[in-house]
Amino acid sequence: MALEEALARLLDGVAPVTEVESVATEAAAGRVLARDLVSALDVPGFDNSQMDGYAVRSADVAAAVAAGRPLPVAQRIAAGHFGAALQPGTVARIFTGAPLPAGADAVIMQEEASAADAPVDAEASQGAFGWVRFSAAPASGQWVRRRGEDVRAGAAVVPAGTRLAAAHLGLAASIGADHLTVVRRLRVALASTGDELILPGQCPPDRLPPGAIYNSNRYFLEPLLRRLGCEVTVLPPIPDTREATQEVLLDAAAGHDVILTTGGVSVGEADHVKPVVQALGTLDLWQVAMKPGKPFAHGWIDRARAGGQGRCHVLGLPGNPVSSFVTFLLLARPFLLRLGGAAVEAALPPALPMVAHFDVPTPDKRREFLRVRRNSVGGLDLFPNQNSSVLTSMAWADGLVDKPAGGTIAHGDVVRYLPLADWFD
């Protein structure tokens, strides 16, 4: 099936986790906001100056400029302090963020003012803080931040379903929110299958048993899950027996929202995940028209089989590392975000048009995601080996080219470039 169809089927009917918790605002980065964040106050809470300079009545400055006269500086207003009402014919020295005094309607930055001597006919008490001359009159409202210009009281400043980034936390702090109500973290069990898998450190390279390989998938899937805010339990590699597979998956289902597996979901004699999950609940094995990453499984385990309640979702990724990596980004990631309460609009980040500095003359019946990297002259280079087992290509690449099924690419063509960084927020 097409990738869009697979994603629609995957997300259709997902019931997000409903349990919430309150966390300190400074600890909420990456969490999903459970309720609209509503402001109880205006931000800013008063008209204030955007610049260091002088608070003025614009009409008074216009008259003074026309007459060639300086104006007296009658008061000095620092941030955090309110000044007196601005008397006609006077100005106030003011600093960035300081409240605008009543009567003032504009601010002139200090770079556009110059110190002046008092006129001979001036009263000695007028310019308590000196005299200042302006070369031009300001427009009313110049360099003034109006009350509520940023946030109005009663406004929802961050909607529910938002994954909170640094700017959201700063905004929350600006309205006085020291705690935020967020969706609880998803609990995900990460399982790899296969007798051939060995953890790094378990055996030195020169003593690997015949046919054994190091488990690399666990080492990129775990940080990808943690980037999404999941609580991750890494299960030991599952032996290639049906009994062991059922025991591990049933035990994991009792305490997790999702089991994410790599390998073991095909139809070979040693692929036990599919029949075990079908026996404990349901599992569909899909053939997705994408390369890398054609096989993908989705289903659930009935927790009643373990004396519990509800269901534990199961996502089955292919075993080849690049296929597993790309399938996680395109299918598993949006599913986990939706299940965790986040608003998910699209699986793919916005594509950037970029020029290919390579050729792909042979079409493929599947939609391809090619590992590429930006070069120093503004184009894209292609990793020479696009095999789904070559994890070097993902470490080298900074993005993927989304090549349509049946399409070819010639040097100089404009292609759809998907930056990997946009998935790693």
TAUR-V595992 format. One record per helix or strand of 3 or more residues. SS is the DSSP state (2 for helix, 1 for strand). FROM is the first residue (numbers start at 0). TO is the last residue. Records with the same first field share a line. If there is no record, write none. Layout:
# TAUR-V595992
SS=FROM-TO + FROM-TO
This chain:
# TAUR-V595992
2=2-10 + 24-26 + 57-66 + 109-111 + 165-173 + 204-206 + 216-226 + 241-254 + 272-279 + 302-305 + 320-338 + 391-395 + 419-422
1=19-23 + 52-55 + 70-76 + 89-93 + 105-108 + 112-115 + 130-133 + 155-157 + 178-182 + 186-192 + 230-233 + 257-261 + 280-286 + 294-301 + 310-316 + 351-355 + 366-373 + 378-381 + 398-402 + 413-418
